[in-house]
Amino acid sequence: MDITSIEKKIDLHTSPDLIINRDLSLLEFNKRVLAQAKNETIPVLERLNYLCISCSNLDEFFEVRVASIIEMAIIDPNTLSPDGTTPCEQLSKISAHAHQLVADQYQVLNDLLIPKLAEENIRFIRRKDWNESQHKWLENYFNEELLPILTPVGLDSAHPFPRILNKSLNFIISLTGKDAFGRNSGRAVLQAPRSLPRVIQLPTDQTQSGPHDFVFLSSIIHEFVDDLFHGMTVKGCYQFRVTRNSDFFVDDDAIDDLLLAVQGELAMRNYGNEVRLEVDAKCTEDTVAFLLARFNLTEDRLFLVNGPVNLNRIQEINALVDRPELKFPSFKPSVPAQLSRDKDIFAAIKRQDILLHHPFESFSPVVDFLRQAAEAPDVLAIKQTLYRTGVDSPIVAALIKAAKAGKVVTVVIELRARFDEKANIDLAAKLQEAAVHVVYGVVGYKTHAKMCLVLRREGKELRNYVHLGTGNYHPKTARIYTDYGLFSCDKELGEDVRRVFAQLTSLGKVSKLNKLLQSPFSLHKGLMDKIDREIQHAQNGRPAKIIIQVNAVVEEQIIAALYRASQAGVIIKLLVRGICCLRPGISGISDNIEVRAVIGRFLEHARIYTFANNGNQEVFASSADLMNRNMFKRVEVCFPIENKKLATRILDDLNLYFHDNSQVWVMQSDGTYQRPPKTDNEPFIQAQTQLLQELAQP
């Protein structure tokens, strides 16, 4: 079928031809990230960073998405995804795309980045190129730092194949000869402890090396592996790495204690079912076959690689090389004028709502908000949601200080924030030790909303001050993720936030909210109603427009509603960082829908929903993407930006992104992305850089 001209009579809700497979769309996102590593206008150490990010993203993709499809192929092999494919069909397509992506990653490393880094005197020294001084130093390093902690396991009936830790660096070793006990198994496995660095910097004074010469840990082990097998001969030594199913299941109907359930599942995460095997491309066929058999994997899950199997660990050199000219220029986030003029943050918020746009504007006002709340005698209570924040966060320190000062502090921690579960369990314990009331959210629904409420006595009145955001309360990620945050003491908004917190802690029902849209209750319906309203405006000959910025567009009912809106003549602009299952540009269905993605210095993370509403423009910010999980399986909030000046500012930001001609990708109807053509006379527009120039300090 020609996807550029599907007939109008097609069912917008059920046709698989109108839906792009979400996992292939996610792989397209990783291609765009990898393209940054090829971009010669980007500093070379940042290009290396993009390569490592694409590898880390692919790891998580296999650990979670591919693992879940493999499970579905076993449980219900005939089930169809929204794009009309079975689990096995999906796995076949994923395998083809993923293998090409991995080949591209190593091509970028070997043919582009390593030579470019060498031009800057940052070198990865291969074993064949070690000089005598380097070899001597590395041999000493092996004997003193590695040999005492390496434990090779010879494979025989008394030493079965060991349990291989998820994503760990390992070596399969072929041997001849007999050991001290007369055994000759022919093979051994060596696991490299995770505590060891994967790249080792050579000292200049002892090795006659340059200031930034590095050797891969794998190269050192390869060179001196014979010393681990006295009396035997090493025929071959090859790296390998196994990726495992790292998602875990907590039966919401059968648990009494969510904390204990999560702790129990975490213990098994590193030993889930195998989903991918990466092996050194030089490995012999019989050894590859042996590994595939041991892990019960088929060849479509095998990746033969020309370089280190744990490619994302090369990111370590970014911290080891102090070369500012090879990295993005430093900047200092600004503080809004109303906050820099008035040190009393509550007085500033009381005068007017305040909008923060991170990382261009500082996250420090959010920390100051909590610090001042902790110290102010007229503050009675603080309520906070935490999804990802870190145990050593200044946010956590302020909450603990407030609790020790006698204030009522309640924190809703989401224990199931993927890959941050252990950190959040530790965080919960730390807060509880300080007498903070800790709640683990709602069983069956992740608490993903970003909310903070401070209850303050002002004379005879109690006033709620709130901060609502699109991103996590994490000062470090606020330096690299683009997000919005709103301070307000609007009475109805504050009451809404208080009610949502009461719902999370007491499990009681919430009466109708004044201004917030909340999932899993009113957010999906609220967005659908607003799309339908734009359709009505268009059908009545009035201007109608929807602009949305999110990380993902997956939810089928919203997609169908956007198709209907496009057919009615509503202009729709979508800025989608990652997954987009909607097909733009289909004649008669999505002619009026434009989908763009921006991949730049910062990770686009904001969620913004805007509706023209016949001249009564509405702008909402949210913690929720357009995904089934955000609409129906999470606690999310979507909040209005009612101050016209602030709403206009967000609209101006979106307009800037849609005029970006440097870091933008335009989605095609088939799900691929292309750089838009640029004319010679067209001015250079790079949205993130322009926002840095306008908002941040030099």
C-alpha positions as CSV (number, residue, x, y, z in Angstrom):
1,M,0.0,0.0,0.0
2,D,1.2,3.5,-0.8
3,I,1.4,5.2,2.6
4,T,1.4,8.6,1.0
5,S,-2.2,8.3,-0.3
6,I,-4.3,6.1,2.0
7,E,-8.0,6.6,1.3
8,K,-10.1,8.6,3.7
9,K,-12.5,5.7,4.4
10,I,-9.8,3.8,6.3
11,D,-10.6,3.3,10.0
12,L,-8.3,5.7,11.8
13,H,-8.6,3.7,15.0
14,T,-7.8,0.2,13.9
15,S,-5.8,0.3,10.7
16,P,-2.2,-1.0,11.3
17,D,-1.1,0.9,8.2
18,L,-1.4,4.2,10.1
19,I,0.8,3.1,13.0
20,I,4.6,2.9,12.9
21,N,6.1,0.2,15.1
22,R,7.3,1.8,18.3
23,D,10.5,-0.2,18.6
24,L,11.6,0.6,15.1
25,S,10.8,4.2,15.8
26,L,13.0,4.0,18.9
27,L,15.9,2.6,16.8
28,E,15.4,5.5,14.4
29,F,16.0,7.8,17.4
30,N,19.2,6.1,18.1
31,K,20.3,6.6,14.5
32,R,19.8,10.3,15.0
33,V,21.9,10.2,18.2
34,L,24.6,8.4,16.3
35,A,24.5,10.9,13.5
36,Q,25.7,13.5,16.1
37,A,28.9,11.4,16.4
38,K,29.4,11.9,12.7
39,N,28.8,15.6,12.8
40,E,32.1,17.4,12.2
41,T,30.7,20.7,13.5
42,I,30.5,19.2,17.0
43,P,33.7,19.0,19.2
44,V,35.3,15.6,19.0
45,L,35.0,14.6,22.6
46,E,31.3,15.4,22.5
47,R,31.0,13.3,19.3
48,L,32.5,10.4,21.2
49,N,30.0,11.1,24.0
50,Y,27.1,10.8,21.4
51,L,28.5,7.5,20.3
52,C,28.5,6.1,23.8
53,I,25.0,7.4,24.4
54,S,23.7,5.6,21.4
55,C,25.4,2.4,22.7
56,S,23.9,2.9,26.2
57,N,20.5,3.5,24.7
58,L,20.8,0.3,22.7
59,D,21.7,-1.7,25.8
60,E,18.5,-0.5,27.5
61,F,16.5,-1.2,24.4
62,F,17.5,-4.8,24.5
63,E,17.2,-5.1,28.3
64,V,13.6,-3.8,28.3
65,R,11.9,-3.7,24.9
66,V,13.4,-6.6,23.1
67,A,13.2,-8.7,26.3
68,S,9.5,-8.0,26.6
69,I,8.8,-8.9,22.9
70,I,10.8,-12.2,23.4
71,E,8.5,-13.0,26.3
72,M,5.4,-12.2,24.3
73,A,6.6,-14.4,21.5
74,I,6.6,-17.3,24.0
75,I,3.4,-16.4,25.8
76,D,1.2,-15.4,22.9
77,P,3.1,-15.7,19.5
78,N,0.0,-14.7,17.5
79,T,-0.8,-11.5,19.3
80,L,-0.5,-8.4,17.0
81,S,1.1,-5.1,17.9
82,P,-0.8,-1.9,16.8
83,D,1.2,-1.9,13.5
84,G,-0.1,-5.4,12.7
85,T,3.0,-7.5,13.3
86,T,3.5,-10.6,15.5
87,P,6.3,-10.7,18.1
88,C,8.4,-12.9,15.8
89,E,8.0,-10.5,12.9
90,Q,8.9,-7.6,15.2
91,L,12.1,-9.4,16.4
92,S,13.1,-10.1,12.8
93,K,12.8,-6.4,11.8
94,I,14.5,-5.3,15.0
95,S,17.4,-7.6,14.4
96,A,18.0,-6.3,10.9
97,H,17.9,-2.6,12.1
98,A,19.9,-3.2,15.3
99,H,22.7,-5.1,13.4
100,Q,23.0,-2.3,11.0
101,L,23.1,0.3,13.8
102,V,25.8,-1.7,15.6
103,A,27.9,-1.9,12.4
104,D,27.5,1.9,12.0
105,Q,28.6,2.5,15.6
106,Y,31.9,0.6,15.2
107,Q,32.5,2.2,11.8
108,V,32.1,5.6,13.4
109,L,34.5,4.6,16.2
110,N,37.2,3.0,14.1
111,D,37.1,5.1,10.9
112,L,36.0,8.5,12.2
113,L,36.6,9.1,15.9
114,I,39.8,7.3,16.7
115,P,41.6,9.0,13.8
116,K,40.1,12.3,14.7
117,L,41.1,11.9,18.3
118,A,44.6,10.9,17.3
119,E,44.9,14.2,15.4
120,E,44.3,15.9,18.7
121,N,46.9,13.7,20.4
122,I,44.3,11.6,22.2
123,R,45.3,8.0,21.3
124,F,44.1,4.5,21.9
125,I,47.3,2.5,21.7
126,R,46.9,-1.0,20.3
127,R,49.0,-3.9,21.5
128,K,51.0,-4.1,18.3
129,D,52.0,-0.5,18.8
130,W,53.2,-0.6,22.4
131,N,56.8,0.6,22.8
132,E,59.1,-1.2,25.2
133,S,58.4,1.3,28.1
134,Q,54.7,1.0,27.6
135,H,54.8,-2.8,27.6
136,K,56.9,-2.9,30.7
137,W,54.6,-0.5,32.6
138,L,51.5,-2.4,31.5
139,E,52.9,-5.7,32.5
140,N,53.6,-4.3,35.9
141,Y,50.0,-2.9,36.0
142,F,48.7,-6.3,35.1
143,N,50.7,-8.0,37.8
144,E,49.9,-5.5,40.6
145,E,46.4,-4.3,39.7
146,L,44.7,-7.1,37.7
147,L,46.3,-10.5,38.5
148,P,45.3,-10.5,42.2
149,I,41.6,-10.0,41.5
150,L,41.1,-11.9,38.2
151,T,39.7,-15.4,38.7
152,P,39.6,-17.6,35.5
153,V,37.3,-20.6,35.6
154,G,38.4,-23.7,33.7
155,L,35.3,-25.4,32.3
156,D,34.9,-29.0,33.3
157,S,32.3,-31.1,35.2
158,A,33.4,-29.6,38.5
159,H,33.5,-26.1,37.2
160,P,30.4,-25.5,35.1
161,F,30.0,-22.4,33.0
162,P,29.7,-19.5,35.4
163,R,26.7,-17.1,35.8
164,I,27.6,-14.1,33.6
165,L,26.6,-10.8,35.0
166,N,24.4,-8.6,32.8
167,K,26.5,-6.3,30.5
168,S,29.8,-7.3,32.1
169,L,33.1,-7.7,30.2
170,N,34.1,-11.3,29.9
171,F,36.6,-13.4,28.0
172,I,36.3,-16.9,26.5
173,I,39.7,-18.5,26.4
174,S,40.8,-21.6,24.3
175,L,43.5,-23.7,25.9
176,T,45.7,-26.6,25.2
177,G,47.8,-28.7,27.7
178,K,46.9,-29.8,31.2
179,D,46.8,-27.9,34.5
180,A,48.4,-28.8,37.8
181,F,45.8,-31.5,38.4
182,G,46.1,-33.1,35.0
183,R,42.8,-31.5,33.7
184,N,42.4,-30.4,30.1
185,S,39.0,-28.8,29.5
186,G,40.1,-26.8,26.5
187,R,38.2,-23.7,27.6
188,A,38.1,-21.2,30.4
189,V,36.0,-18.1,31.2
190,L,37.4,-14.9,32.7
191,Q,35.2,-12.2,34.1
192,A,36.5,-8.7,34.5
193,P,35.3,-7.1,37.7
194,R,33.1,-4.0,37.2
195,S,35.2,-2.1,39.6
196,L,38.1,-2.0,37.0
197,P,38.3,1.0,34.6
198,R,37.8,0.0,31.0
199,V,40.4,2.4,29.7
200,I,43.7,3.0,31.4
201,Q,45.7,6.2,30.9
202,L,49.4,5.7,30.4
203,P,51.7,7.8,32.5
204,T,53.9,10.1,30.4
205,D,57.0,10.0,32.7
206,Q,57.2,6.2,32.8
207,T,56.1,5.1,29.3
208,Q,57.3,7.8,26.9
209,S,53.7,8.3,26.1
210,G,51.7,11.4,25.1
211,P,49.6,13.2,27.8
212,H,46.4,11.5,26.6
213,D,47.4,8.0,25.6
214,F,45.1,5.2,26.6
215,V,44.9,1.4,26.5
216,F,41.8,-0.7,26.7
217,L,41.6,-3.0,29.7
218,S,40.7,-5.8,27.2
219,S,44.0,-5.2,25.4
220,I,46.0,-5.6,28.7
221,I,44.2,-8.9,29.5
222,H,44.7,-10.2,26.0
223,E,48.4,-9.5,26.2
224,F,49.1,-11.1,29.5
225,V,46.4,-13.7,29.8
226,D,49.0,-16.5,29.5
227,D,50.2,-15.6,33.0
228,L,46.8,-16.9,34.4
229,F,47.4,-20.4,33.0
230,H,50.8,-21.7,33.9
231,G,51.8,-24.8,32.1
232,M,49.1,-24.4,29.5
233,T,49.0,-22.6,26.1
234,V,46.4,-20.0,25.3
235,K,45.2,-20.6,21.7
236,G,42.7,-17.7,21.7
237,C,41.2,-15.1,24.0
238,Y,38.1,-13.3,22.9
239,Q,35.9,-10.7,24.6
240,F,32.2,-11.3,25.0
241,R,29.2,-9.6,26.7
242,V,25.7,-10.8,27.4
243,T,22.7,-8.5,27.7
244,R,19.9,-9.8,29.9
245,N,16.2,-9.1,30.5
246,S,16.5,-6.3,33.1
247,D,12.8,-5.4,33.5
248,F,11.2,-6.9,36.4
249,F,7.7,-7.9,37.3
250,V,5.9,-7.0,40.6
251,D,2.5,-8.7,40.9
252,D,0.4,-5.8,42.0
253,D,-2.4,-8.1,43.2
254,A,-0.2,-10.4,45.3
255,I,2.1,-8.2,47.3
256,D,1.8,-6.9,50.8
257,D,5.0,-4.8,50.9
258,L,6.0,-2.9,47.7
259,L,9.5,-2.2,49.1
260,L,10.3,-5.8,49.9
261,A,8.9,-6.9,46.5
262,V,11.1,-4.5,44.6
263,Q,14.1,-5.4,46.7
264,G,13.5,-9.1,45.9
265,E,13.3,-8.4,42.2
266,L,16.4,-6.3,42.1
267,A,18.5,-9.2,43.4
268,M,17.6,-11.1,40.2
269,R,18.0,-8.2,37.7
270,N,21.6,-9.0,36.8
271,Y,20.7,-12.6,36.0
272,G,17.6,-12.3,33.9
273,N,17.1,-14.3,30.7
274,E,19.7,-13.7,27.9
275,V,18.6,-11.5,25.0
276,R,21.8,-10.5,23.2
277,L,25.3,-11.8,22.8
278,E,28.2,-9.5,21.7
279,V,31.5,-11.2,20.7
280,D,34.8,-10.1,19.3
281,A,34.6,-10.5,15.5
282,K,37.9,-12.4,15.6
283,C,36.4,-15.2,17.6
284,T,36.5,-18.6,16.0
285,E,33.3,-20.1,14.7
286,D,33.4,-23.1,17.1
287,T,33.8,-20.8,20.1
288,V,30.9,-18.5,18.9
289,A,28.7,-21.6,18.5
290,F,29.7,-22.8,22.0
291,L,28.7,-19.4,23.5
292,L,25.4,-19.3,21.6
293,A,24.6,-22.8,22.9
294,R,25.5,-21.9,26.5
295,F,23.2,-18.9,26.4
296,N,20.5,-20.6,24.4
297,L,20.5,-17.8,21.8
298,T,20.0,-17.9,18.0
299,E,22.3,-16.2,15.5
300,D,19.9,-13.3,15.1
301,R,20.8,-12.3,18.7
302,L,24.5,-12.5,18.0
303,F,26.5,-9.3,17.3
304,L,30.1,-9.7,16.1
305,V,31.9,-6.5,16.8
306,N,35.2,-4.9,15.7
307,G,36.3,-3.3,19.0
308,P,35.5,-3.3,22.7
309,V,32.3,-5.1,23.4
310,N,31.4,-2.6,26.1
311,L,31.7,0.4,23.8
312,N,29.8,2.8,26.1
313,R,32.5,2.6,28.7
314,I,34.8,4.6,26.5
315,Q,32.9,7.6,27.8
316,E,35.3,7.4,30.8
317,I,37.9,9.3,28.8
318,N,35.7,12.4,28.7
319,A,36.5,13.0,32.4
320,L,40.2,12.0,32.0
321,V,40.9,14.5,29.2
322,D,41.0,18.2,30.3
323,R,40.7,19.8,26.9
324,P,37.9,22.4,27.0
325,E,38.4,23.3,23.4
326,L,37.3,19.7,22.4
327,K,34.1,19.9,24.4
328,F,31.0,22.2,24.3
329,P,31.7,25.7,25.6
330,S,30.8,26.0,29.3
331,F,27.9,28.2,30.4
332,K,26.3,29.5,33.5
333,P,22.5,29.2,33.8
334,S,20.8,32.4,34.6
335,V,18.3,33.2,37.3
336,P,15.1,35.1,36.4
337,A,15.2,38.7,37.2
338,Q,12.3,38.6,39.7
339,L,14.3,36.0,41.7
340,S,17.6,37.7,41.5
341,R,16.1,41.0,42.7
342,D,14.2,39.5,45.6
343,K,16.0,36.9,47.8
344,D,12.6,36.0,49.4
345,I,11.4,33.4,46.9
346,F,7.9,33.3,48.5
347,A,7.5,37.1,48.1
348,A,8.6,36.8,44.4
349,I,6.2,34.0,43.7
350,K,3.4,35.8,45.5
351,R,3.8,38.8,43.1
352,Q,3.5,36.6,40.0
353,D,4.0,33.1,38.6
354,I,7.6,32.4,37.6
355,L,8.6,30.1,34.8
356,L,12.0,28.4,34.6
357,H,13.4,26.9,31.4
358,H,16.2,24.5,32.2
359,P,19.1,24.2,31.5
360,F,19.3,27.7,30.1
361,E,17.9,28.9,33.4
362,S,19.2,27.6,36.7
363,F,17.7,24.8,38.7
364,S,19.0,26.5,41.9
365,P,15.7,28.4,42.5
366,V,14.0,25.0,43.0
367,V,16.6,24.1,45.6
368,D,16.3,27.6,47.2
369,F,12.5,27.1,47.3
370,L,13.0,24.1,49.5
371,R,15.9,25.5,51.5
372,Q,13.9,28.6,52.4
373,A,10.9,26.5,53.2
374,A,13.0,24.4,55.6
375,E,14.3,27.4,57.4
376,A,11.2,29.6,57.5
377,P,9.3,29.5,60.8
378,D,6.0,30.2,59.1
379,V,6.2,27.1,56.8
380,L,4.2,24.3,58.4
381,A,4.4,21.4,55.8
382,I,6.2,20.3,52.7
383,K,5.0,17.7,50.2
384,Q,7.2,16.4,47.4
385,T,7.3,13.7,44.7
386,L,10.6,12.1,43.8
387,Y,11.1,9.9,40.8
388,R,14.9,10.3,40.1
389,T,16.9,12.6,42.3
390,G,19.9,10.9,43.9
391,V,20.7,10.3,47.6
392,D,23.2,13.2,47.9
393,S,20.9,15.7,46.2
394,P,20.5,19.2,47.8
395,I,16.7,18.6,47.4
396,V,17.0,15.7,49.8
397,A,19.2,17.6,52.2
398,A,16.6,20.4,52.3
399,L,13.8,18.0,53.0
400,I,15.8,16.4,55.8
401,K,16.6,19.8,57.3
402,A,12.9,20.7,57.2
403,A,11.9,17.5,59.0
404,K,14.5,18.0,61.7
405,A,13.2,21.6,62.2
406,G,9.8,20.1,63.1
407,K,7.9,20.7,59.9
408,V,5.6,18.0,58.5
409,V,7.5,16.6,55.5
410,T,5.9,14.0,53.2
411,V,7.7,12.5,50.3
412,V,6.2,10.2,47.6
413,I,9.0,8.1,46.2
414,E,8.5,5.9,43.2
415,L,10.5,2.8,43.9
416,R,10.0,1.4,40.4
417,A,11.8,4.2,38.5
418,R,13.6,1.9,36.0
419,F,17.3,1.4,36.8
420,D,17.0,3.8,39.8
421,E,15.2,1.4,42.0
422,K,18.2,0.7,44.3
423,A,19.0,4.4,44.6
424,N,15.4,5.2,45.5
425,I,15.3,2.4,48.2
426,D,18.4,3.9,49.8
427,L,16.8,7.4,49.5
428,A,13.7,6.2,51.3
429,A,15.7,4.8,54.1
430,K,17.7,8.0,54.5
431,L,14.5,10.1,54.6
432,Q,12.8,7.8,57.1
433,E,15.8,8.1,59.4
434,A,15.2,11.8,59.5
435,A,11.5,11.4,60.4
436,V,10.2,12.2,56.9
437,H,6.9,10.6,56.1
438,V,7.7,8.4,53.1
439,V,5.0,6.9,50.8
440,Y,5.8,4.6,47.9
441,G,3.1,5.8,45.6
442,V,0.2,3.6,44.4
443,V,0.5,-0.1,43.7
444,G,0.0,-0.6,40.0
445,Y,0.6,3.0,39.0
446,K,4.0,4.6,38.9
447,T,4.0,8.1,40.4
448,H,5.7,10.1,37.7
449,A,4.2,13.6,38.5
450,K,6.7,16.3,39.4
451,M,5.2,18.3,42.2
452,C,6.3,20.2,45.3
453,L,3.9,21.9,47.7
454,V,4.8,24.2,50.6
455,L,2.1,25.2,53.1
456,R,2.9,28.6,54.7
457,R,1.1,30.6,57.3
458,E,0.6,34.2,56.4
459,G,-1.2,36.0,59.2
460,K,-4.5,34.3,59.6
461,E,-4.3,32.6,56.2
462,L,-2.7,29.4,55.1
463,R,-1.3,29.7,51.5
464,N,-0.1,26.9,49.2
465,Y,3.1,27.6,47.2
466,V,3.7,25.0,44.4
467,H,6.4,24.0,42.0
468,L,5.3,21.9,39.0
469,G,7.7,20.6,36.4
470,T,8.1,18.5,33.3
471,G,11.4,17.0,34.5
472,N,12.8,15.2,37.6
473,Y,14.0,17.0,40.8
474,H,17.6,16.2,39.8
475,P,20.1,19.1,39.8
476,K,22.5,17.1,37.6
477,T,20.1,16.2,34.8
478,A,18.7,19.7,35.0
479,R,22.0,20.7,33.4
480,I,21.6,18.5,30.4
481,Y,17.8,18.0,29.9
482,T,15.5,20.7,28.6
483,D,12.5,21.1,30.9
484,Y,10.1,23.7,32.2
485,G,9.2,24.4,35.8
486,L,6.5,26.7,37.2
487,F,6.3,28.4,40.6
488,S,2.8,29.6,41.6
489,C,0.7,30.4,44.6
490,D,-2.6,30.4,42.6
491,K,-5.2,29.3,45.1
492,E,-7.0,26.8,42.9
493,L,-3.8,25.3,41.5
494,G,-2.4,24.9,45.0
495,E,-5.6,23.2,46.1
496,D,-5.4,20.8,43.2
497,V,-1.9,19.8,44.1
498,R,-2.9,19.4,47.8
499,R,-5.7,17.1,46.7
500,V,-3.4,15.0,44.5
501,F,-1.0,14.5,47.4
502,A,-3.9,13.5,49.7
503,Q,-4.9,11.0,47.1
504,L,-1.4,9.5,46.9
505,T,-1.0,9.2,50.7
506,S,-4.5,8.3,51.8
507,L,-5.7,6.4,48.7
508,G,-9.0,8.3,48.9
509,K,-10.8,9.6,45.9
510,V,-10.2,13.1,44.6
511,S,-13.1,15.3,43.7
512,K,-13.0,17.2,40.4
513,L,-9.8,19.2,40.1
514,N,-10.0,22.9,39.3
515,K,-7.1,23.3,36.8
516,L,-4.9,20.2,36.8
517,L,-5.5,17.4,34.4
518,Q,-4.4,14.1,36.0
519,S,-3.7,10.6,34.8
520,P,-5.0,8.0,35.1
521,F,-8.3,9.9,35.5
522,S,-8.8,13.1,33.5
523,L,-5.6,13.7,31.4
524,H,-6.4,11.5,28.5
525,K,-10.0,12.6,28.2
526,G,-9.0,16.2,28.7
527,L,-6.5,16.1,25.8
528,M,-9.1,14.3,23.6
529,D,-11.7,16.9,24.4
530,K,-9.3,19.7,23.5
531,I,-8.4,18.1,20.2
532,D,-12.1,17.7,19.5
533,R,-12.7,21.4,20.2
534,E,-10.0,22.3,17.7
535,I,-11.8,20.1,15.2
536,Q,-15.0,21.9,15.8
537,H,-13.3,25.3,15.3
538,A,-11.8,24.1,12.0
539,Q,-15.2,22.7,10.8
540,N,-16.8,26.1,11.6
541,G,-14.2,27.9,9.5
542,R,-12.2,29.3,12.4
543,P,-8.4,29.0,12.7
544,A,-7.4,25.9,14.5
545,K,-3.9,24.8,15.6
546,I,-2.3,22.3,17.9
547,I,1.4,22.4,18.8
548,I,2.8,19.6,21.0
549,Q,6.3,18.9,22.3
550,V,6.8,15.4,23.9
551,N,9.3,12.6,24.1
552,A,7.0,10.0,22.5
553,V,3.8,9.7,20.6
554,V,2.4,6.2,21.0
555,E,-1.1,6.1,22.4
556,E,-3.5,5.0,19.6
557,Q,-6.6,7.0,20.5
558,I,-4.7,10.3,20.6
559,I,-3.1,9.4,17.3
560,A,-6.5,8.7,15.7
561,A,-7.8,12.0,17.2
562,L,-4.9,13.9,15.6
563,Y,-5.6,12.2,12.3
564,R,-9.3,13.3,12.5
565,A,-8.1,16.8,13.4
566,S,-5.8,16.9,10.4
567,Q,-8.7,15.8,8.1
568,A,-10.8,18.6,9.5
569,G,-8.1,21.1,8.6
570,V,-6.4,21.7,12.0
571,I,-2.8,22.6,11.6
572,I,-0.7,20.2,13.8
573,K,2.9,20.6,14.7
574,L,4.6,17.9,16.7
575,L,8.1,18.2,18.2
576,V,8.9,14.6,19.2
577,R,12.3,13.7,20.5
578,G,12.1,9.9,20.4
579,I,9.3,7.5,19.4
580,C,6.6,8.6,17.1
581,C,4.1,6.0,15.9
582,L,2.0,8.5,14.0
583,R,2.6,8.8,10.2
584,P,2.7,12.4,9.0
585,G,2.1,13.5,5.4
586,I,-0.4,10.9,4.3
587,S,-2.7,12.3,1.7
588,G,-6.2,12.7,3.0
589,I,-5.3,11.7,6.5
590,S,-2.3,13.5,7.9
591,D,-1.5,16.2,5.3
592,N,-1.7,18.9,8.0
593,I,0.6,17.1,10.5
594,E,4.3,17.9,10.7
595,V,6.6,16.0,12.9
596,R,10.1,17.2,13.7
597,A,12.8,16.0,16.1
598,V,15.7,18.0,17.5
599,I,18.9,16.3,18.6
600,G,21.3,18.8,20.1
601,R,23.6,19.5,23.0
602,F,20.8,19.0,25.5
603,L,18.3,16.1,25.7
604,E,14.9,17.5,24.8
605,H,12.7,16.4,27.7
606,A,9.8,19.0,28.1
607,R,6.2,18.0,27.5
608,I,4.1,20.9,26.2
609,Y,0.5,20.9,24.9
610,T,-0.9,24.0,23.2
611,F,-4.3,24.6,21.6
612,A,-5.3,27.8,19.6
613,N,-8.9,27.6,21.0
614,N,-10.3,30.3,18.6
615,G,-7.9,32.9,19.9
616,N,-8.2,32.0,23.6
617,Q,-4.8,30.2,23.4
618,E,-4.2,27.5,26.0
619,V,-0.7,26.3,27.0
620,F,-0.2,23.3,29.3
621,A,3.0,21.7,30.6
622,S,3.1,18.2,31.9
623,S,5.1,15.3,33.2
624,A,3.3,13.0,30.7
625,D,4.2,11.9,27.2
626,L,1.6,10.6,24.7
627,M,2.0,7.0,25.7
628,N,-0.4,4.4,27.0
629,R,1.6,4.1,30.2
630,N,1.5,7.8,30.9
631,M,-2.2,8.1,30.2
632,F,-3.5,5.0,32.0
633,K,-0.8,3.4,34.2
634,R,0.9,6.4,35.9
635,V,0.1,9.2,38.1
636,E,0.9,12.3,36.0
637,V,-0.2,16.0,36.1
638,C,-0.7,18.5,33.3
639,F,-0.8,22.1,34.5
640,P,-1.9,25.3,32.7
641,I,0.4,28.2,32.1
642,E,-2.1,30.9,32.7
643,N,0.1,34.0,32.8
644,K,-0.1,35.3,29.2
645,K,3.5,36.5,29.1
646,L,4.8,33.1,30.2
647,A,2.5,31.2,27.8
648,T,3.7,33.4,25.0
649,R,7.3,32.7,25.9
650,I,6.7,29.0,25.6
651,L,5.0,29.4,22.3
652,D,8.0,31.5,21.1
653,D,10.3,28.7,22.2
654,L,8.3,26.2,20.2
655,N,8.3,28.4,17.2
656,L,12.1,28.7,17.4
657,Y,12.4,24.9,17.5
658,F,10.2,24.6,14.4
659,H,12.5,27.1,12.6
660,D,15.7,25.2,13.6
661,N,17.6,24.3,10.4
662,S,20.7,22.9,12.1
663,Q,19.8,20.2,14.5
664,V,16.3,19.3,13.3
665,W,15.1,16.1,11.6
666,V,11.9,15.9,9.6
667,M,9.9,12.7,9.9
668,Q,8.7,11.0,6.7
669,S,5.6,9.0,6.2
670,D,7.6,5.7,6.3
671,G,9.0,6.5,9.8
672,T,12.5,7.5,8.6
673,Y,13.9,11.0,9.3
674,Q,15.7,13.4,7.0
675,R,17.5,16.6,7.4
676,P,15.5,19.4,5.8
677,P,17.1,21.1,2.7
678,K,18.7,24.5,3.4
679,T,19.1,27.3,0.9
680,D,22.3,29.3,0.7
681,N,20.6,32.5,1.8
682,E,18.8,30.9,4.7
683,P,19.9,32.2,8.1
684,F,21.5,29.7,10.4
685,I,19.1,28.8,13.3
686,Q,20.0,26.5,16.1
687,A,17.3,26.6,18.7
688,Q,19.3,25.4,21.7
689,T,22.3,27.6,21.0
690,Q,20.0,30.6,20.6
691,L,18.3,29.9,23.9
692,L,21.7,29.7,25.5
693,Q,22.6,33.1,24.1
694,E,19.3,34.6,25.2
695,L,18.9,33.1,28.7
696,A,22.2,31.8,30.0
697,Q,25.2,33.7,31.2
698,P,28.4,33.5,29.2
